[in-house]
Amino acid sequence: MTAESRAFVFAPSPLLTVTIEAASDGGTELHVHAGGQGFWIARMAVSLGLKVTLCGVFGGETGAILHDIVKGEGIDVRAIETSGENGSYVHDRRGGEREHLADVTPAVLTRHEVDDLFGVSLTEGMKADVAILGGPHHDCALPADSYTRLAGDLQALGIPVVADLSGPTMTAALAGGLTLLKVSHEDLIEDGRAKSEKPAELIRAMRELESEGARTVVLSRAGDPAFALIDGEVWEVSAPSLTLVDHRGAGDSMTAGSAAALGQGNSVQEALRLGAAAGAANVTRRGLATAQRDLVHQLAEQVRVERRK
């Protein structure tokens, strides 16, 4: 991956996260981080060597703190200032499992804020080798058709567009057209697009997504090999199985890895390898969407991408 590769990440609602952890000396630690899908994708993309610009909204006390944290991760930030607060949550992990203590929903953007976010995002997307669309923390944060317009305009300008979405925003982005759509089998079932996790049913749903506007569809299936639909053919993507520390962030890491390869001009098959490797590396750590670049590239050499029989 060369330093010149640039990625634009659409992150309409970054989050401020607070986690309470047990300290090694028996005390308590408080960890304050940035969060949200767009940020997690951006962080992994930076780890893989891309120069990343994140476009999102930042407002209130939480937004000011969040802005500095995101920049501290080596991510360029194009911020739209809002009158409302950013979303946030507080988790307690002292007992070993995540206990949800509080959740603050991000403010709904005004019409002018939506226009400003779209304009800045289109400007930054035009400078990038690949554009990545992350979802909002809440479907009501901004109109779903923002995804249709952004995906369609960037595609028309010749920018590859990768999306990791579900629900109304996924449907909207498909209407604009996508180079690659990554979705989980759980989301397909929850959205009512697939009736079960049976492979035949999932592949049927993937073909529908292709017909709606996705050139390539990548379907993660938790611990099972991922499926990919490329030019009408179904492929299986098998990554090395590593000891699980935390599964959260694996899907976002897969998206970042796939986008990184496409931004470098590699084939879809190479994108699948790097994406699967990034997802596999992520589960070995407690930090969401974090992994060493060398580990990801070494794992990519062991990822199998084969036509499904």
N, C-alpha and C positions, 0 to 999 in steps of 0.2 A: 504494500500500500504506500503510495507516494504522498508526500506532504501537500502536494498541490490539489489532491482530491477534496472537494468541498461538498458538504451536505447541508441542506436546509431542513429544519424540523419544525413542523407546525404543532405548537403545544398551547392550545387556547386556554387551558386552565391548570397551570402548574400549582402544586400543593406544597404547603409547609408541613413537615411531619415531625412529630415528637415521639420518641420511644424511650420508655423507662426500662433499663436493663439492670440485672444483678451484677455487681462488681466482683472481681476475683477475691477481694479482701472481705467479702460479706456485706459490703455497703451497697449503695445504689448509684447508678450512672444515668445521666440524662443526655440523650442524643438528639440533636436537632439537625434535620437534613431537608434538602429539596426532595420532592416526589412528584408523582403523576406520570402517566405513560410517556408523554412527549419527552420529559426530562430523562427518564430512564433509558429511552432509546438514544437520546443525544449523548448521554454519558458513555454508553457502550460504544457508540460510533467514534467518540474521541479516543477511547481506549484502543480502537482498531486503527488509529492513525489518521482519521479524517479531521479536517478543519470544519467545525460545526457552528452554524448559526441557528439559534433557537428564537422563534417568534412567539410571543405569548403576552398575556395581560398580567399586570402587577399593580396591586392597589392596597392602600391602607398600611397598617403596621406590619402585617404578615407579608405583604408584597415587597416592602422595602428590605426586610430581612432575607426573603427568598431570592430576590434579585442578586444580592451579593453572594449568596451561597452558590447559585447557578454559575455565576462568573468565576467563582473560585474553583470550579471543576474544569476550567479550561474551555468553557463554552462561550462563544460570542452571543450576546443577548440583544435582540431588538425588542424593546419593551413598549407596550401600549399601556399608558397609565390610566387606571380606572378609579371611579369614585368608591367602588365597593371593595371589600376585602377579598384576598385570595382564599381559596378553600384550604382546610387543614384538618389533621386528625392527630389523636393521641392514642398510642398503644402501650400496654404494659406487658413486657415479656419476662418479668422476673420469675414467673412460674414455669417458664419453658415454652408455653404456647402464647400466642398473641391474644391479649384481652383488650377488646375495643372499649375505650373510655369516653371518647368524644369525637364528633365529626362535624365540621363546619362546612356547609355547602357553599361553593363559590357563587358570587353575585352573577345575576343574569346581565349580559352586556347590553348596553343601549345601542340604538341604531348607528349612532356616530362611532361608537367604539368598535362595532362590527366592521364598519367601513374602513376605519383606520387599520384594524388588524389585517383585513384582507389586502389593503394596499401595500402595507409593509411586507406581508408574506409573499405577495406576488413579486415584489421588487427583489427580495432576498432569494426567492426560488429561482429567478432568472439567472442569478449569479452562480448557481450550484450545479454540480455534476449529477446530483440526485436529490429529489425532494421526498421527504418522509412525512406522512400525515398521521399524527397521533390523535386519539379521541379526547373529547372533553370529559372532565370528571363527572359531569351531570349533563344529560341530554338537553336540558333546557338552557344551558349556559349560552348557547348561540344558535341561530337557525341552522338546521341541517343542510339547507341548500348552499351554505357557505362552502361545504365540501364539494358539491357539484361544480360550482364555479371555479374553485381553486384547482381541483384536479383537471378539469377541462381546459382551463387557460394554460396551465403549465404543460400539459400534453401537447397543446397546439403550438407551444413555443419550443417544443423539442426536448423538454426536460423529463427524464424518467421519473415516474411517480410511484412510490411504494406506500401502501397504507396498511395499518394494523388497527382494524375497526370492527365494530359489530353494531347490530341494531339499526336505527334510522340513519346514523352517520355513514355506516357502511353502504347502505342502499343508495344514499345520496352521492357518495364518492364514486360508486360504480356507474352512476348515470353520467358522470363527467369523464370516466375512462381511467383505468389504472394499468400501469405496467406490471405490477405485482401486488396481489392482495394476500396478506397473511391473516388467518383467522383460526381460532381454536374449535375443536369439535364440540366442546361444551357450549360455546357461544352459538354455533349453528343450531344445536338442539334447543337452547333457551329461546332463540329467536323464532323457533318454529320452522326453520328451513330444513331441518333433518328430524326424522321421527325417532331415530335411535342412533347408537354408535356403531351399528353394523357397517362394515366397509362399503357394501353396495349402496346403502342409503346415504352415507357420507359422500361417496363419489357422485351420486346423482345430484346432491345439493351443490357440489363443487362445479358440476357442469352448468347448473343454473347460474351460478355466480359468473362463470366465464361468459355465458350468453348475455349477461347484464352489463358487461363492460370490463372484466378483468382479463388481461392478456395471459397472465399466469396466476394460478391460485395455489397457495401453500396452506396446508391444513395440519396444524400441530395436534397430536393425539396423546397428550400427557406422556406416559412412559413408553408408549408404542411408537413404531416408526412413523414419521410424518408422511403425508401424501402430498404430491404436487401434480397439478394438471398443467401440462405444457403442450400447446398446439394440439389439443385434443387427446394426448396420451397421458396415462397415469403413471407416475413414478413413485417409488418408495425411497425414503431418506432415512438411513439408519446411522445414528451417532453412537460412539462408545458410551456404555453405561457406567457412570461414575457414582461414587458414594454421595448420596443426597444429604446436603446440609440445609438448604432452603430452596424450594422450587420457585418461589415468587421471583418474577423478573426474567424467567427463562424465555418466555414468549417474546418479550420486548427485546431481549438480547438476540434472539433468532431474527427478528425483523431488522435490527441494526446491522447484523452481520450480512444478511442478504442484500440490504441496501448498499452497504460499503462495497461489496463486490461489484454490483451493478454500476455504481458510481465510478469505479475504476475501469469500466468497460469490459468486464469479464462476462462469460456466458451465464445463462440461467442456472445450468448445472453447477458451475463454480459458486454461484450465489447461494445455492441450496447447501453446498458443503460448508461454506463459511458460516452461514446462518445456523445450521445444525450444530456446528462446533462451538459457536458463541453461546448457544442455549445450553449445551452440555457443560461448558466451563462455568457458566453462571451458578449452577446448582451446587458447586463445590465451595461456595462462599456465602456469608450472611448478608453482604451488601447487594442490594438489588441492581441487576444489570452492571455488574463489575466483573472483570476478568483480565488477566494478563494477556497482552497481545500475542506473545510468543506461544503461550499455551493454546490459544484459540487456533493459531495457524498450524501448530503441530497436530492438534486434534482433527483439523480439517482433512489432513492426509489420510485419516482412518475412517472418515465418513463414507458410507456406501450410498451411491445414487443409482438405482436400478429400475428399469421398466417393470411395472407390476404385471405379473402373468395372469 
